[in-house]
Every structure is written in C-alpha cells, then in structure tokens.
C-alpha cells in the first residue's frame, strides 16, 4: 500500500490530534481518519476511484480545524 497524502489538524496532544491519510493499492483507494495520534482510533473507508476518495477527504477536512498537508516521501523505485 502506498501513502499518497497526509493531513494533520495542527493540534498537539493525544486528545486533540487528528490525521487523515490517502492511500492506494492497485485500483483501490483508502482513506484513514485517525483521532488521538499514533495510538489513537482509526476509521477506514475504501473506494474504487481517486475522485471518490478525495470527496471523502474534503468532507473530513471541512470544519473549524486548521488542517495542513504534510509532505509524503516518495517511495523508492
């Protein structure tokens, strides 16, 4: 599975931090919504197209949080 994008709500601390990840594997696209940092609780969503996955991401990023996109290091080829 390849991670394509990562967003963070710019808040520190286990109780406040939220992350959203966009990943792909083959023809499938995955969105992970995580609350609570690396040990937090995640919800996973699976899509057949990048557009559908990005629609979900846009919905998750809407609201009062100050979301930032974090850089993703390209996979070694």
PDB file with one MODEL, atoms N, CA, C and O in Angstrom:
MODEL        1
ATOM      1  N   UNK A   1       0.845  -1.172   0.000  1.00  0.00           N
ATOM      2  CA  UNK A   1       0.000   0.000   0.000  1.00  0.00           C
ATOM      3  C   UNK A   1       0.895   1.242   0.000  1.00  0.00           C
ATOM      4  O   UNK A   1       1.884   1.314   0.730  1.00  0.00           O
ATOM      5  N   UNK A   2       0.530   2.202  -0.823  1.00  0.00           N
ATOM      6  CA  UNK A   2       1.318   3.426  -0.969  1.00  0.00           C
ATOM      7  C   UNK A   2       0.549   4.614  -0.398  1.00  0.00           C
ATOM      8  O   UNK A   2      -0.600   4.861  -0.764  1.00  0.00           O
ATOM      9  N   UNK A   3       1.194   5.336   0.496  1.00  0.00           N
ATOM     10  CA  UNK A   3       0.577   6.543   1.044  1.00  0.00           C
ATOM     11  C   UNK A   3       0.785   7.692   0.067  1.00  0.00           C
ATOM     12  O   UNK A   3       1.912   7.963  -0.347  1.00  0.00           O
ATOM     13  N   UNK A   4      -0.300   8.365  -0.301  1.00  0.00           N
ATOM     14  CA  UNK A   4      -0.237   9.466  -1.256  1.00  0.00           C
ATOM     15  C   UNK A   4      -0.256  10.831  -0.589  1.00  0.00           C
ATOM     16  O   UNK A   4       0.481  11.732  -0.990  1.00  0.00           O
ATOM     17  N   UNK A   5      -1.103  10.990   0.437  1.00  0.00           N
ATOM     18  CA  UNK A   5      -1.210  12.285   1.112  1.00  0.00           C
ATOM     19  C   UNK A   5      -1.520  12.075   2.583  1.00  0.00           C
ATOM     20  O   UNK A   5      -2.041  11.037   2.992  1.00  0.00           O
ATOM     21  N   UNK A   6      -1.176  13.109   3.377  1.00  0.00           N
ATOM     22  CA  UNK A   6      -1.411  13.076   4.825  1.00  0.00           C
ATOM     23  C   UNK A   6      -1.755  14.492   5.269  1.00  0.00           C
ATOM     24  O   UNK A   6      -1.041  15.442   4.949  1.00  0.00           O
ATOM     25  N   UNK A   7      -2.843  14.625   6.000  1.00  0.00           N
ATOM     26  CA  UNK A   7      -3.244  15.914   6.558  1.00  0.00           C
ATOM     27  C   UNK A   7      -3.303  15.791   8.066  1.00  0.00           C
ATOM     28  O   UNK A   7      -3.587  14.720   8.601  1.00  0.00           O
ATOM     29  N   UNK A   8      -3.027  16.919   8.766  1.00  0.00           N
ATOM     30  CA  UNK A   8      -2.990  16.970  10.223  1.00  0.00           C
ATOM     31  C   UNK A   8      -3.740  18.219  10.655  1.00  0.00           C
ATOM     32  O   UNK A   8      -3.637  19.246   9.984  1.00  0.00           O
ATOM     33  N   UNK A   9      -4.484  18.170  11.739  1.00  0.00           N
ATOM     34  CA  UNK A   9      -5.293  19.306  12.169  1.00  0.00           C
ATOM     35  C   UNK A   9      -4.521  20.366  12.949  1.00  0.00           C
ATOM     36  O   UNK A   9      -5.130  21.258  13.540  1.00  0.00           O
ATOM     37  N   UNK A  10      -3.197  20.284  12.961  1.00  0.00           N
ATOM     38  CA  UNK A  10      -2.315  21.289  13.591  1.00  0.00           C
ATOM     39  C   UNK A  10      -2.467  21.372  15.102  1.00  0.00           C
ATOM     40  O   UNK A  10      -2.139  22.398  15.698  1.00  0.00           O
ATOM     41  N   UNK A  11      -2.953  20.319  15.724  1.00  0.00           N
ATOM     42  CA  UNK A  11      -3.096  20.320  17.181  1.00  0.00           C
ATOM     43  C   UNK A  11      -2.226  19.224  17.780  1.00  0.00           C
ATOM     44  O   UNK A  11      -2.161  18.105  17.271  1.00  0.00           O
ATOM     45  N   UNK A  12      -1.559  19.576  18.872  1.00  0.00           N
ATOM     46  CA  UNK A  12      -0.691  18.635  19.566  1.00  0.00           C
ATOM     47  C   UNK A  12      -1.456  17.972  20.694  1.00  0.00           C
ATOM     48  O   UNK A  12      -2.427  18.526  21.210  1.00  0.00           O
ATOM     49  N   UNK A  13      -1.025  16.816  21.063  1.00  0.00           N
ATOM     50  CA  UNK A  13      -1.624  16.120  22.196  1.00  0.00           C
ATOM     51  C   UNK A  13      -2.564  15.019  21.746  1.00  0.00           C
ATOM     52  O   UNK A  13      -3.270  15.130  20.743  1.00  0.00           O
ATOM     53  N   UNK A  14      -2.543  13.960  22.522  1.00  0.00           N
ATOM     54  CA  UNK A  14      -3.304  12.769  22.173  1.00  0.00           C
ATOM     55  C   UNK A  14      -4.802  13.046  22.052  1.00  0.00           C
ATOM     56  O   UNK A  14      -5.457  12.461  21.190  1.00  0.00           O
ATOM     57  N   UNK A  15      -5.347  13.898  22.869  1.00  0.00           N
ATOM     58  CA  UNK A  15      -6.784  14.137  22.853  1.00  0.00           C
ATOM     59  C   UNK A  15      -7.225  15.045  21.706  1.00  0.00           C
ATOM     60  O   UNK A  15      -8.373  14.966  21.267  1.00  0.00           O
ATOM     61  N   UNK A  16      -6.333  15.901  21.217  1.00  0.00           N
ATOM     62  CA  UNK A  16      -6.725  16.899  20.214  1.00  0.00           C
ATOM     63  C   UNK A  16      -6.303  16.547  18.790  1.00  0.00           C
ATOM     64  O   UNK A  16      -6.927  17.005  17.833  1.00  0.00           O
ATOM     65  N   UNK A  17      -5.262  15.747  18.640  1.00  0.00           N
ATOM     66  CA  UNK A  17      -4.712  15.493  17.311  1.00  0.00           C
ATOM     67  C   UNK A  17      -5.637  14.638  16.453  1.00  0.00           C
ATOM     68  O   UNK A  17      -6.234  13.667  16.920  1.00  0.00           O
ATOM     69  N   UNK A  18      -5.739  15.032  15.171  1.00  0.00           N
ATOM     70  CA  UNK A  18      -6.460  14.257  14.172  1.00  0.00           C
ATOM     71  C   UNK A  18      -5.608  14.193  12.903  1.00  0.00           C
ATOM     72  O   UNK A  18      -4.910  15.147  12.558  1.00  0.00           O
ATOM     73  N   UNK A  19      -5.679  13.054  12.220  1.00  0.00           N
ATOM     74  CA  UNK A  19      -4.952  12.859  10.974  1.00  0.00           C
ATOM     75  C   UNK A  19      -5.892  12.228   9.950  1.00  0.00           C
ATOM     76  O   UNK A  19      -6.799  11.470  10.296  1.00  0.00           O
ATOM     77  N   UNK A  20      -5.653  12.560   8.688  1.00  0.00           N
ATOM     78  CA  UNK A  20      -6.367  11.938   7.572  1.00  0.00           C
ATOM     79  C   UNK A  20      -5.307  11.498   6.563  1.00  0.00           C
ATOM     80  O   UNK A  20      -4.427  12.279   6.203  1.00  0.00           O
ATOM     81  N   UNK A  21      -5.391  10.261   6.115  1.00  0.00           N
ATOM     82  CA  UNK A  21      -4.437   9.692   5.164  1.00  0.00           C
ATOM     83  C   UNK A  21      -5.162   9.237   3.906  1.00  0.00           C
ATOM     84  O   UNK A  21      -6.272   8.709   3.967  1.00  0.00           O
ATOM     85  N   UNK A  22      -4.515   9.450   2.766  1.00  0.00           N
ATOM     86  CA  UNK A  22      -4.994   8.932   1.488  1.00  0.00           C
ATOM     87  C   UNK A  22      -3.962   7.925   1.004  1.00  0.00           C
ATOM     88  O   UNK A  22      -2.783   8.248   0.861  1.00  0.00           O
ATOM     89  N   UNK A  23      -4.422   6.694   0.752  1.00  0.00           N
ATOM     90  CA  UNK A  23      -3.517   5.628   0.321  1.00  0.00           C
ATOM     91  C   UNK A  23      -4.119   4.907  -0.873  1.00  0.00           C
ATOM     92  O   UNK A  23      -5.322   4.971  -1.123  1.00  0.00           O
ATOM     93  N   UNK A  24      -3.253   4.222  -1.602  1.00  0.00           N
ATOM     94  CA  UNK A  24      -3.717   3.443  -2.745  1.00  0.00           C
ATOM     95  C   UNK A  24      -2.990   2.100  -2.796  1.00  0.00           C
ATOM     96  O   UNK A  24      -1.847   1.969  -2.359  1.00  0.00           O
ATOM     97  N   UNK A  25      -3.683   1.120  -3.338  1.00  0.00           N
ATOM     98  CA  UNK A  25      -3.110  -0.193  -3.585  1.00  0.00           C
ATOM     99  C   UNK A  25      -3.820  -0.765  -4.798  1.00  0.00           C
ATOM    100  O   UNK A  25      -5.013  -1.067  -4.742  1.00  0.00           O
ATOM    101  N   UNK A  26      -3.095  -0.913  -5.886  1.00  0.00           N
ATOM    102  CA  UNK A  26      -3.722  -1.376  -7.117  1.00  0.00           C
ATOM    103  C   UNK A  26      -4.752  -0.369  -7.584  1.00  0.00           C
ATOM    104  O   UNK A  26      -4.448   0.815  -7.731  1.00  0.00           O
ATOM    105  N   UNK A  27      -5.968  -0.833  -7.818  1.00  0.00           N
ATOM    106  CA  UNK A  27      -7.054   0.042  -8.261  1.00  0.00           C
ATOM    107  C   UNK A  27      -7.908   0.554  -7.105  1.00  0.00           C
ATOM    108  O   UNK A  27      -8.884   1.270  -7.331  1.00  0.00           O
ATOM    109  N   UNK A  28      -7.560   0.203  -5.887  1.00  0.00           N
ATOM    110  CA  UNK A  28      -8.355   0.612  -4.731  1.00  0.00           C
ATOM    111  C   UNK A  28      -7.731   1.833  -4.053  1.00  0.00           C
ATOM    112  O   UNK A  28      -6.511   1.993  -4.030  1.00  0.00           O
ATOM    113  N   UNK A  29      -8.590   2.685  -3.504  1.00  0.00           N
ATOM    114  CA  UNK A  29      -8.177   3.878  -2.770  1.00  0.00           C
ATOM    115  C   UNK A  29      -8.717   3.775  -1.349  1.00  0.00           C
ATOM    116  O   UNK A  29      -9.836   3.309  -1.132  1.00  0.00           O
ATOM    117  N   UNK A  30      -7.911   4.215  -0.383  1.00  0.00           N
ATOM    118  CA  UNK A  30      -8.265   4.093   1.020  1.00  0.00           C
ATOM    119  C   UNK A  30      -8.089   5.436   1.715  1.00  0.00           C
ATOM    120  O   UNK A  30      -7.117   6.152   1.474  1.00  0.00           O
ATOM    121  N   UNK A  31      -9.035   5.762   2.573  1.00  0.00           N
ATOM    122  CA  UNK A  31      -8.949   6.948   3.411  1.00  0.00           C
ATOM    123  C   UNK A  31      -8.971   6.456   4.853  1.00  0.00           C
ATOM    124  O   UNK A  31      -9.829   5.661   5.237  1.00  0.00           O
ATOM    125  N   UNK A  32      -8.014   6.941   5.645  1.00  0.00           N
ATOM    126  CA  UNK A  32      -7.989   6.641   7.072  1.00  0.00           C
ATOM    127  C   UNK A  32      -8.203   7.941   7.832  1.00  0.00           C
ATOM    128  O   UNK A  32      -7.515   8.933   7.589  1.00  0.00           O
ATOM    129  N   UNK A  33      -9.149   7.931   8.743  1.00  0.00           N
ATOM    130  CA  UNK A  33      -9.400   9.055   9.637  1.00  0.00           C
ATOM    131  C   UNK A  33      -8.972   8.594  11.024  1.00  0.00           C
ATOM    132  O   UNK A  33      -9.530   7.638  11.561  1.00  0.00           O
ATOM    133  N   UNK A  34      -7.977   9.273  11.610  1.00  0.00           N
ATOM    134  CA  UNK A  34      -7.442   8.847  12.900  1.00  0.00           C
ATOM    135  C   UNK A  34      -7.569   9.981  13.915  1.00  0.00           C
ATOM    136  O   UNK A  34      -7.251  11.130  13.609  1.00  0.00           O
ATOM    137  N   UNK A  35      -8.024   9.664  15.097  1.00  0.00           N
ATOM    138  CA  UNK A  35      -8.096  10.619  16.202  1.00  0.00           C
ATOM    139  C   UNK A  35      -7.226  10.101  17.335  1.00  0.00           C
ATOM    140  O   UNK A  35      -7.316   8.931  17.708  1.00  0.00           O
ATOM    141  N   UNK A  36      -6.380  10.972  17.882  1.00  0.00           N
ATOM    142  CA  UNK A  36      -5.588  10.581  19.039  1.00  0.00           C
ATOM    143  C   UNK A  36      -4.145  10.215  18.752  1.00  0.00           C
ATOM    144  O   UNK A  36      -3.512   9.570  19.588  1.00  0.00           O
ATOM    145  N   UNK A  37      -3.603  10.595  17.617  1.00  0.00           N
ATOM    146  CA  UNK A  37      -2.205  10.311  17.319  1.00  0.00           C
ATOM    147  C   UNK A  37      -1.970   8.863  16.931  1.00  0.00           C
ATOM    148  O   UNK A  37      -2.902   8.144  16.571  1.00  0.00           O
ATOM    149  N   UNK A  38      -0.717   8.444  17.008  1.00  0.00           N
ATOM    150  CA  UNK A  38      -0.349   7.113  16.504  1.00  0.00           C
ATOM    151  C   UNK A  38      -1.022   5.973  17.266  1.00  0.00           C
ATOM    152  O   UNK A  38      -1.201   4.888  16.712  1.00  0.00           O
ATOM    153  N   UNK A  39      -1.392   6.197  18.510  1.00  0.00           N
ATOM    154  CA  UNK A  39      -2.075   5.160  19.298  1.00  0.00           C
ATOM    155  C   UNK A  39      -3.581   5.374  19.330  1.00  0.00           C
ATOM    156  O   UNK A  39      -4.284   4.739  20.116  1.00  0.00           O
ATOM    157  N   UNK A  40      -4.072   6.258  18.489  1.00  0.00           N
ATOM    158  CA  UNK A  40      -5.491   6.611  18.507  1.00  0.00           C
ATOM    159  C   UNK A  40      -6.378   5.609  17.803  1.00  0.00           C
ATOM    160  O   UNK A  40      -5.958   4.509  17.444  1.00  0.00           O
ATOM    161  N   UNK A  41      -7.612   6.022  17.619  1.00  0.00           N
ATOM    162  CA  UNK A  41      -8.640   5.193  16.993  1.00  0.00           C
ATOM    163  C   UNK A  41      -8.792   5.612  15.539  1.00  0.00           C
ATOM    164  O   UNK A  41      -8.878   6.803  15.239  1.00  0.00           O
ATOM    165  N   UNK A  42      -8.825   4.633  14.633  1.00  0.00           N
ATOM    166  CA  UNK A  42      -8.943   4.913  13.205  1.00  0.00           C
ATOM    167  C   UNK A  42     -10.241   4.365  12.642  1.00  0.00           C
ATOM    168  O   UNK A  42     -10.770   3.352  13.098  1.00  0.00           O
ATOM    169  N   UNK A  43     -10.736   5.074  11.633  1.00  0.00           N
ATOM    170  CA  UNK A  43     -11.850   4.606  10.812  1.00  0.00           C
ATOM    171  C   UNK A  43     -11.329   4.537   9.384  1.00  0.00           C
ATOM    172  O   UNK A  43     -10.623   5.440   8.936  1.00  0.00           O
ATOM    173  N   UNK A  44     -11.671   3.473   8.668  1.00  0.00           N
ATOM    174  CA  UNK A  44     -11.161   3.248   7.322  1.00  0.00           C
ATOM    175  C   UNK A  44     -12.304   3.244   6.317  1.00  0.00           C
ATOM    176  O   UNK A  44     -13.393   2.739   6.591  1.00  0.00           O
ATOM    177  N   UNK A  45     -12.035   3.815   5.154  1.00  0.00           N
ATOM    178  CA  UNK A  45     -13.006   3.891   4.069  1.00  0.00           C
ATOM    179  C   UNK A  45     -12.314   3.432   2.795  1.00  0.00           C
ATOM    180  O   UNK A  45     -11.166   3.804   2.553  1.00  0.00           O
ATOM    181  N   UNK A  46     -12.990   2.629   1.976  1.00  0.00           N
ATOM    182  CA  UNK A  46     -12.423   2.068   0.744  1.00  0.00           C
ATOM    183  C   UNK A  46     -13.231   2.555  -0.455  1.00  0.00           C
ATOM    184  O   UNK A  46     -14.460   2.594  -0.415  1.00  0.00           O
ATOM    185  N   UNK A  47     -12.518   2.928  -1.531  1.00  0.00           N
ATOM    186  CA  UNK A  47     -13.166   3.483  -2.729  1.00  0.00           C
ATOM    187  C   UNK A  47     -12.570   2.870  -3.985  1.00  0.00           C
ATOM    188  O   UNK A  47     -11.433   2.399  -3.988  1.00  0.00           O
ATOM    189  N   UNK A  48     -13.367   2.886  -5.059  1.00  0.00           N
ATOM    190  CA  UNK A  48     -12.925   2.368  -6.347  1.00  0.00           C
ATOM    191  C   UNK A  48     -12.241   3.412  -7.212  1.00  0.00           C
ATOM    192  O   UNK A  48     -11.669   3.073  -8.248  1.00  0.00           O
ATOM    193  N   UNK A  49     -12.290   4.703  -6.798  1.00  0.00           N
ATOM    194  CA  UNK A  49     -11.647   5.751  -7.601  1.00  0.00           C
ATOM    195  C   UNK A  49     -11.004   6.797  -6.698  1.00  0.00           C
ATOM    196  O   UNK A  49     -11.414   6.995  -5.554  1.00  0.00           O
ATOM    197  N   UNK A  50      -9.991   7.457  -7.237  1.00  0.00           N
ATOM    198  CA  UNK A  50      -9.324   8.529  -6.506  1.00  0.00           C
ATOM    199  C   UNK A  50     -10.288   9.682  -6.246  1.00  0.00           C
ATOM    200  O   UNK A  50     -10.269  10.274  -5.167  1.00  0.00           O
ATOM    201  N   UNK A  51     -11.131  10.005  -7.231  1.00  0.00           N
ATOM    202  CA  UNK A  51     -12.087  11.105  -7.066  1.00  0.00           C
ATOM    203  C   UNK A  51     -13.035  10.856  -5.888  1.00  0.00           C
ATOM    204  O   UNK A  51     -13.300  11.766  -5.103  1.00  0.00           O
ATOM    205  N   UNK A  52     -13.538   9.648  -5.765  1.00  0.00           N
ATOM    206  CA  UNK A  52     -14.437   9.320  -4.661  1.00  0.00           C
ATOM    207  C   UNK A  52     -13.713   9.432  -3.319  1.00  0.00           C
ATOM    208  O   UNK A  52     -14.271   9.940  -2.347  1.00  0.00           O
ATOM    209  N   UNK A  53     -12.470   8.954  -3.272  1.00  0.00           N
ATOM    210  CA  UNK A  53     -11.686   9.043  -2.039  1.00  0.00           C
ATOM    211  C   UNK A  53     -11.420  10.506  -1.682  1.00  0.00           C
ATOM    212  O   UNK A  53     -11.514  10.888  -0.515  1.00  0.00           O
ATOM    213  N   UNK A  54     -11.089  11.321  -2.680  1.00  0.00           N
ATOM    214  CA  UNK A  54     -10.823  12.740  -2.412  1.00  0.00           C
ATOM    215  C   UNK A  54     -12.085  13.481  -1.979  1.00  0.00           C
ATOM    216  O   UNK A  54     -12.005  14.426  -1.195  1.00  0.00           O
ATOM    217  N   UNK A  55     -13.241  13.066  -2.476  1.00  0.00           N
ATOM    218  CA  UNK A  55     -14.500  13.651  -1.995  1.00  0.00           C
ATOM    219  C   UNK A  55     -14.650  13.399  -0.492  1.00  0.00           C
ATOM    220  O   UNK A  55     -15.054  14.292   0.253  1.00  0.00           O
ATOM    221  N   UNK A  56     -14.327  12.189  -0.055  1.00  0.00           N
ATOM    222  CA  UNK A  56     -14.399  11.867   1.371  1.00  0.00           C
ATOM    223  C   UNK A  56     -13.397  12.703   2.162  1.00  0.00           C
ATOM    224  O   UNK A  56     -13.722  13.225   3.228  1.00  0.00           O
ATOM    225  N   UNK A  57     -12.175  12.827   1.634  1.00  0.00           N
ATOM    226  CA  UNK A  57     -11.154  13.630   2.312  1.00  0.00           C
ATOM    227  C   UNK A  57     -11.647  15.069   2.483  1.00  0.00           C
ATOM    228  O   UNK A  57     -11.538  15.636   3.570  1.00  0.00           O
ATOM    229  N   UNK A  58     -12.188  15.660   1.416  1.00  0.00           N
ATOM    230  CA  UNK A  58     -12.683  17.039   1.510  1.00  0.00           C
ATOM    231  C   UNK A  58     -13.751  17.162   2.598  1.00  0.00           C
ATOM    232  O   UNK A  58     -13.773  18.141   3.344  1.00  0.00           O
ATOM    233  N   UNK A  59     -14.621  16.183   2.684  1.00  0.00           N
ATOM    234  CA  UNK A  59     -15.637  16.200   3.728  1.00  0.00           C
ATOM    235  C   UNK A  59     -15.034  16.114   5.125  1.00  0.00           C
ATOM    236  O   UNK A  59     -15.480  16.806   6.040  1.00  0.00           O
ATOM    237  N   UNK A  60     -14.021  15.263   5.291  1.00  0.00           N
ATOM    238  CA  UNK A  60     -13.380  15.114   6.599  1.00  0.00           C
ATOM    239  C   UNK A  60     -12.611  16.355   7.012  1.00  0.00           C
ATOM    240  O   UNK A  60     -12.501  16.653   8.201  1.00  0.00           O
ATOM    241  N   UNK A  61     -12.074  17.085   6.027  1.00  0.00           N
ATOM    242  CA  UNK A  61     -11.261  18.266   6.339  1.00  0.00           C
ATOM    243  C   UNK A  61     -12.097  19.526   6.520  1.00  0.00           C
ATOM    244  O   UNK A  61     -11.570  20.566   6.916  1.00  0.00           O
ATOM    245  N   UNK A  62     -13.385  19.445   6.236  1.00  0.00           N
ATOM    246  CA  UNK A  62     -14.229  20.627   6.426  1.00  0.00           C
ATOM    247  C   UNK A  62     -14.489  20.818   7.923  1.00  0.00           C
ATOM    248  O   UNK A  62     -14.488  19.855   8.689  1.00  0.00           O
ATOM    249  N   UNK A  63     -14.702  22.029   8.313  1.00  0.00           N
ATOM    250  CA  UNK A  63     -14.961  22.314   9.722  1.00  0.00           C
ATOM    251  C   UNK A  63     -13.962  23.296  10.283  1.00  0.00           C
ATOM    252  O   UNK A  63     -13.200  23.911   9.537  1.00  0.00           O
ATOM    253  N   UNK A  64     -13.960  23.449  11.601  1.00  0.00           N
ATOM    254  CA  UNK A  64     -13.185  24.517  12.238  1.00  0.00           C
ATOM    255  C   UNK A  64     -11.683  24.265  12.374  1.00  0.00           C
ATOM    256  O   UNK A  64     -10.936  25.211  12.621  1.00  0.00           O
ATOM    257  N   UNK A  65     -11.220  23.035  12.222  1.00  0.00           N
ATOM    258  CA  UNK A  65      -9.787  22.760  12.410  1.00  0.00           C
ATOM    259  C   UNK A  65      -8.948  23.416  11.320  1.00  0.00           C
ATOM    260  O   UNK A  65      -9.421  23.644  10.206  1.00  0.00           O
ATOM    261  N   UNK A  66      -7.698  23.714  11.655  1.00  0.00           N
ATOM    262  CA  UNK A  66      -6.740  24.329  10.731  1.00  0.00           C
ATOM    263  C   UNK A  66      -5.876  23.217  10.125  1.00  0.00           C
ATOM    264  O   UNK A  66      -4.756  22.979  10.576  1.00  0.00           O
ATOM    265  N   UNK A  67      -6.403  22.543   9.104  1.00  0.00           N
ATOM    266  CA  UNK A  67      -5.732  21.387   8.504  1.00  0.00           C
ATOM    267  C   UNK A  67      -4.534  21.812   7.676  1.00  0.00           C
ATOM    268  O   UNK A  67      -4.585  22.811   6.959  1.00  0.00           O
ATOM    269  N   UNK A  68      -3.447  21.039   7.781  1.00  0.00           N
ATOM    270  CA  UNK A  68      -2.250  21.233   6.964  1.00  0.00           C
ATOM    271  C   UNK A  68      -1.918  19.916   6.283  1.00  0.00           C
ATOM    272  O   UNK A  68      -2.067  18.838   6.858  1.00  0.00           O
ATOM    273  N   UNK A  69      -1.463  20.034   5.040  1.00  0.00           N
ATOM    274  CA  UNK A  69      -0.986  18.838   4.346  1.00  0.00           C
ATOM    275  C   UNK A  69       0.475  18.639   4.697  1.00  0.00           C
ATOM    276  O   UNK A  69       1.279  19.563   4.574  1.00  0.00           O
ATOM    277  N   UNK A  70       0.818  17.450   5.129  1.00  0.00           N
ATOM    278  CA  UNK A  70       2.195  17.108   5.459  1.00  0.00           C
ATOM    279  C   UNK A  70       2.812  16.409   4.252  1.00  0.00           C
ATOM    280  O   UNK A  70       2.132  15.673   3.537  1.00  0.00           O
ATOM    281  N   UNK A  71       4.074  16.638   4.035  1.00  0.00           N
ATOM    282  CA  UNK A  71       4.727  16.039   2.860  1.00  0.00           C
ATOM    283  C   UNK A  71       4.874  14.539   3.061  1.00  0.00           C
ATOM    284  O   UNK A  71       5.025  14.045   4.178  1.00  0.00           O
ATOM    285  N   UNK A  72       4.825  13.853   1.965  1.00  0.00           N
ATOM    286  CA  UNK A  72       4.985  12.393   1.939  1.00  0.00           C
ATOM    287  C   UNK A  72       6.204  12.092   1.098  1.00  0.00           C
ATOM    288  O   UNK A  72       6.304  12.539  -0.045  1.00  0.00           O
ATOM    289  N   UNK A  73       7.128  11.339   1.656  1.00  0.00           N
ATOM    290  CA  UNK A  73       8.339  10.989   0.917  1.00  0.00           C
ATOM    291  C   UNK A  73       7.997   9.971  -0.165  1.00  0.00           C
ATOM    292  O   UNK A  73       7.360   8.958   0.122  1.00  0.00           O
ATOM    293  N   UNK A  74       8.411  10.227  -1.406  1.00  0.00           N
ATOM    294  CA  UNK A  74       8.126   9.265  -2.487  1.00  0.00           C
ATOM    295  C   UNK A  74       8.748   7.904  -2.221  1.00  0.00           C
ATOM    296  O   UNK A  74       9.827   7.809  -1.636  1.00  0.00           O
ATOM    297  N   UNK A  75       8.076   6.873  -2.646  1.00  0.00           N
ATOM    298  CA  UNK A  75       8.595   5.520  -2.473  1.00  0.00           C
ATOM    299  C   UNK A  75       9.817   5.325  -3.367  1.00  0.00           C
ATOM    300  O   UNK A  75       9.880   5.859  -4.474  1.00  0.00           O
ATOM    301  N   UNK A  76      10.786   4.553  -2.874  1.00  0.00           N
ATOM    302  CA  UNK A  76      11.972   4.237  -3.686  1.00  0.00           C
ATOM    303  C   UNK A  76      11.556   3.352  -4.834  1.00  0.00           C
ATOM    304  O   UNK A  76      10.780   2.413  -4.663  1.00  0.00           O
ATOM    305  N   UNK A  77      12.063   3.650  -5.975  1.00  0.00           N
ATOM    306  CA  UNK A  77      11.703   2.871  -7.166  1.00  0.00           C
ATOM    307  C   UNK A  77      12.909   2.171  -7.726  1.00  0.00           C
ATOM    308  O   UNK A  77      12.803   1.466  -8.730  1.00  0.00           O
TER     309      UNK A  77
ENDMDL
END
